[in-house]
Amino acid sequence: MANHKSALKRARQNEIRRIRNKSVKTRVKNIIKDLKLAIDGESKEAVPEKLNAAKSAVDKAAKKGVIHRRTAARKISRLSRLANPDSA
């Protein structure tokens, strides 16, 4: 464990950020899972709105620095191809 005052503060900040990042990542994963279930299931009319929600969640995660911007672009591209197989 850290001994210096600045190192103790850094450890506290890292823990707060870790929890916040975990929350954002979990949210993104759940929204993506929801989209994939909609694609596989019978609710094809719900796919476009779920795709937009997934894109938004991934972009927000990238904006916050939780995931890298290129990772976000790759995820969005793959989800779009999955949701629109005829346009790929």
C-alpha positions, 0 to 999 in steps of 0.5 A: 500500500502507498505511504505518501500522501500523493500516492494515497490520493492517487490510489483513491482516484484510481479506485473511483475511476475503476468502478466508474469504468466498470459500470460503463463497460457493463452497460455497453456489454448489456446493450450489445447483448440486447441487440444480438438477442433482437437480431437472433429473435423474432423482433426484427422491427426493434433492431434499428432502434437497438442498433442506434442505442448500441452505437450511442453507448459505444461512442459515449464509452469511447468519449469518456476514455473507457474504451479506445476510439478505434475499438469503438469504431470496430465494435460499431462497424461489426454491429452494423454489419450484423444488423444489416447483413444485406448491405454488407 
